[in-house]
Amino acid sequence: MSGAEAKYINPLTDFGFKKLFGSEPNKELLIDFLNQILPDRKINDLSYTSSEQQGLTEIDRKAIFDLYCVGDNGERFIVEMQKAKQNYFKDRSVFYASFPIQEQAKRNQWDFKLDAVYSVGILDFIFDDHKNEEDLLHLVELKNQRCEVFYDKLKFVYIELPKFKKKETELKTQFDKWLYVFTHLAQLQNRPKKLQDRIFKKLFESAEIAKFTPEERKNYEESLKYYRDLKNVVDTAEGEGREKGREEGREEGREERNVEIAKKLKKSGVSMHIIMQSTGLSKEEIEKL
């Protein structure tokens, strides 16, 4: 279904994701979603802050999050939609989580008490090392040798959307309903019976393309084109990478796939930042292609 024919926005696009979850009028949508994946923490309110984070010194790299919020108890929430796998995505998550930790540092005497940091990754791909597992929700904490939680203020949450296969009639939990929205919203023409809750009524109203301003529609169409181009490039390169992976070994095949993706994105005029984010390659590696 093309962007012109679709009734509702695609939440996996940059514009769609931020339209639905990144604006003050819609923050209750983000709160409800986060409360489904963080059962030990009930969020009552949150505030949006700058998605661009600078390191503590001039030579430190910066991080640009899709969404960055502070909860009513001071917790930091990084929420990202990741459309293409990269070699070191888990490493990137840990690196990004260090920014909201560092920003809590106080001058002079400070007892080092920190507010909790949650890093949430909504993934439009499946981790290579988890592809044979049924679990699509990964809750990661720092534990000791007895598998007991050693530090409870740093948590990583990953959701592998392609593993979600439930039909509307099989939706039971609120979490199921949210995953159904992420994976099916762009193809729907009406709000399903299973999604009649007030929170989803608000979501569907916000997602209706006909209500967009001309500028919003233009920005969405551009975002949708980029999403489709990226998906096409990734799907093609993954197929080529799998073939080479059979011949050259898994790791080398994966690296070859990311190089192919980078080449095609570069040829399409995609920004350096997006190519680096999508492939895990460095700026120097991309410039040499």
N, C-alpha and C positions, 0 to 999 in steps of 0.2 A: 504494500500500500504506500503510495507516494505521499510526500508531505502535504500536497494540495488536496488529496483525497481523505487523509486521516482526520478524524474528529478531535483526537486527543494527542497531546504532546508525547514525544518519546523521552522518558525520564533518564535514559542512558546517555543522552547528549549532554554536552556541557551546559547549554542554555536551559534545557529541560530540567536537569537536576537542580540547578541553582534557582530556577523559577519556582519550582515546587518546594524546595527545602531551604533555600538560602535567603529568603526575604522575611522581614519582621512580621508582616501580616500572616505569613504561613508557618511561623515557627512552631505552632502546635502540631503540625504534621511531623516535623523533625523530632519533637519531644516524644510523640507517640511511638514513632519508629524506634528511637533509641531505647525507650522503656521496654520494648519487646526483646531487644538483644542484650540488655544489661539488667537482668532480673534482680540483682542484688542492690540496685540503685534506682530509686524512684525520682525522676527529674520532674520538678514542678514548674520550673522556669529556666530560661537560658537567654543569654545575650550574644549577639554576633560581634566579632571583633575582626581586625584586619587579617586577611588570608595570607598576606605576605609577611614572612618572619625573617628578620636579619640575625646573623650570628653576633656573638658578643664583641668580636673585633672586626676590623675592616677586611681582613683577609679570609674571614669565615664565609662559607657559602650561605646562600639564603634558601629558604623553603617557601614554596607557594602552595598552599592547601586549597582544595575545592571549597571546603567550609571549615571555619574555625570558630568555636563557641565556648563560652564560659558558663557553667551551670550555676544554679542558685546557691550551691555550697562551695563554689570556687573551683570545681573540677574543670579541666580543660578537655574539650572534645574536638579531635581532628576527624573529619568525615570526608572520605575521598571515593570518587567513582573512578575505577581503573578499567579502561577499555581494552588494553592489550598487555599481555604478560611481558615481563622483562627478566633478564637474568638474575638480578639482585633485588627483586621487589621487596622481600622481607627485610633485607638490609636497609633499603630506602625507608621503610616504615619505622624502623628503629631510629634511623638518623633524624627523620622528621619529628619523632616523638621527643627528641632531645631539645628541640627549640622551646616548647611550652614548659619544659622543666627548667631550662636556663633562665627564661624570662622571669621566673619567680625569685631569683636571687635578689637579696636586699643588701644595701650598703651598710658598712659599719658592723655592729654586732648583730648577728643573725644566728638562730639556733638550727637552721637548715630544715625546718619543718616545711614540707611540700604539700600542695594540693594534688589530688589524683589526676592522672592523665590517661585518657582513653583514645586509642587510635583505631578508627573504624574504616575498613576497606570493603567497599561493595564492588566485587570483581566480576567482570564480564568474561571471565576465563576460568580455567581450572588449573590449580598448581600441578606441575608435573609430578611432584612427589606425593600428591594426594589423589591422583586421578583414578586409582583403583579403590578408593574409599567412598562409602555412601554419604558420610557426613559432609554437609555443605556449610555448616557453621563451625568456625574454629575460634575458641576462646583461649587465649594464651596469657599465662601469668608467669611471674618469676617464682620458681619453686626450688626446694632444696633436694638433697639426695633421697629423702623419704617421700618425695612427691607432695610435700606440704607447702602451702603458699608461704614464701619467705618475705615477699614484699607485695602488699595488696594495692599499691597506689599507681601501678603502671600495668595497663591491660591492653592487649591487642585483640581486635575482633575482625575476622575475615569471613566474608560470605561469598561462596562460589555460585553465582546465579545460574550458570548453565546446568548445574546438577538439579535444579528445581524443575520437576516434571508434573506436579499435581495439576489436575483439572479443577474447574470451578466447584464441581460437586464434592471434591475431596478436601476442600479448604475447611479446616477445623479451628485453628488458632489465629490470633491476630497477626502473628509472625508469618503464617502461611499467606494471609491476605496481602500483607505488604510485599512479599516476594512475588505474588501473582501480579500485583500492580507493576512492579519493576519489569517483569518479563512479558506482560500482555497489554499494558495500557495503550500503547501506540496502535494496536490492532483492533481495539474495541470501538463499537459504535454506540453502545449504551452501557450504563452502569449495571454490572451483574447483581443478581439478587443477593448473593453472599456478601456484597460490599455496600450495604445500605446504611451502615453506621454513619453517624454525623461526621466523623473524621474523614471518611472516604467521600462523603457528599461534598465537603469542602475541597478535597483534593481534585475530584472530577470537575468541579466548577473552575478551579484554578488552572486545570490542564486543558480546558476547551480552547482550541486554537482560534475559533471564530471570535472570541472575546479579546484577542490580542490587538494591540495598536499596530499600525503599519510598520513602525520601527521594530516592535517585538517580533512580528511575523518575519521580517527581513532577517533579523538576527537568528531567529530559530531556523529558518531555511538554510542559512550559512552553516550553522552548527550541525544540522542534520546531514548536510552534504559532506562535511568533514567526517562525521561519524561513519557514514556509509563508505566513504573512500578509505578510511582507516581500516574498517572491518574487511573490506575487499582485499586491501593490501595484505593485511595480517593473515586472512584465510588462505590467500594464494601462497604467501611466503611460508606459512606453516606446512602446507602440502609439500612444497619444495624442500623445506627443512627436514621433514620426516623421511623423504626419500634419501636425502644425503645422510640423515642420521642412521639409517639402516646400513649404509655403506661405511660411514666414517666414525660411528660411535655417537652415543646420545648427546654428550656435552658439546662436542664439535658441531653436531647437527643443529643444536639449539642456537649456538653462536652464529652459524651460517644463516639461520632463519632471521635472526635479528639484524644481520647485515643487509639481507635482502629487503626487509621491511624499511630500514633506514634509507637505502638507496631509492626506493620507490616514493617514500614520503618526501625526501629531499627533492626529487624530480618534480613532485607535485607542488612544491613551494611551501610545504609545511614548515613552521618555525622551528628553529634549533631546539628551543626548550621542549616543545611537544615531542620531537624526534627522540631527544635524550630520555624523556619521561616514558615514552612508549617502548623503547628498545633496551634501555640500560647502558647504551654506549656513551662514551665520553664525547665532548665537543671535538677534541682532537681526532678521535677515531672517525667521527662523522665527516669532518672537513676533508679527510683523506679519500673519502669514497668518490 
